[in-house]
Amino acid sequence: MDLFKSFGGKSNSKNVAKERLQLLLVHDRADVSPKFLEMVKGEIMNVISNYVEIDEDGLNVEITKERKTDDTFVPALHANIPIKKMKKNLR
């Protein structure tokens, strides 16, 4: 669960507990392992951080199941990634 530490952010026990609970809820909802979700979050952060500075404390990525119009369910990736600022060298 050292996702934030690996990107230079700080984590405290409250954030770690919240992250673990979110991973467990996602696992139950979408049948994905917490490790898989952590890998997806890490890759999303790597790509987006090439272009913007991310507020890692506000980052929320989850996989859920959503109902389609024909009443079947499909997995959906939801990401809320607060942006602190755009990187200057890319403007």
For each residue, the residues with C-beta under 8 A, 3 or more apart:
1: 11 16 19 20 38
2: 5 6 11
3: 6 7 11 19 38 41 42
4: 7 9 10 11 15 56
5: 2 8 9 10 11
6: 2 3 42
7: 3 4 45 49 56
8: 5
9: 4 5 56 57
10: 4 5
11: 1 2 3 4 5 15 16 19
12: 15 16
13: 16 17
14: 17 18
15: 4 11 12 18 19 57
16: 1 11 12 13 19 20
17: 13 14 20 21
18: 14 15 21 22
19: 1 3 11 15 16 22 23
20: 1 16 17 23 24 34
21: 17 18 24 25
22: 18 19 25 26 60 62
23: 19 20 26 27 34 37 38
24: 20 21 27 28 34
25: 21 22 28 29 62
26: 22 23 29 30 32 34 37 62 63 64
27: 23 24 30 31 32 33 34 37
28: 24 25
29: 25 26 63 64 65
30: 26 27 63 64 65 75
31: 27
32: 26 27 36 37 63 75
33: 27 36 37
34: 20 23 24 26 27 37 38
35: 38 39
36: 32 33 39 40
37: 23 26 27 32 33 34 40 41 61 62 63
38: 1 3 23 34 35 41 42
39: 35 36 42 43
40: 36 37 43 44 61 63 77
41: 3 37 38 44 45 59 61
42: 3 6 38 39 45 46
43: 39 40 46 47
44: 40 41 47 48 61 79 81
45: 7 41 42 48 49 54 56 59
46: 42 43 49 50
47: 43 44 50
48: 44 45 51 52 54 81
49: 7 45 46 52 53 54
50: 46 47 87
51: 48 86 87 90
52: 48 49 83 84 85 86 87
53: 49 83 84 85 86 87
54: 45 48 49 59 81 82 83 84
55: 58 59 82 83 84
56: 4 7 9 45 59
57: 9 15
58: 55 80 81 82
59: 41 45 54 55 56 80 81 82
60: 22 78 79 80 81
61: 37 40 41 44 77 78 79 80 81
62: 22 25 26 37 77 78
63: 26 29 30 32 37 40 75 76 77 78
64: 26 29 30 75 76 78
65: 29 30 73 74 75 76
66: 73 74 75 76
67: 71 72 73
68: 71 72 73 74
69:
70:
71: 67 68
72: 67 68
73: 65 66 67 68
74: 65 66 68
75: 30 32 63 64 65 66
76: 63 64 65 66
77: 40 61 62 63
78: 60 61 62 63 64
79: 44 60 61
80: 58 59 60 61
81: 44 48 54 58 59 60 61
82: 54 55 58 59
83: 52 53 54 55 86
84: 52 53 54 55
85: 52 53
86: 51 52 53 83 90 91
87: 50 51 52 53 90 91
88: 91
89:
90: 51 86 87
91: 86 87 88
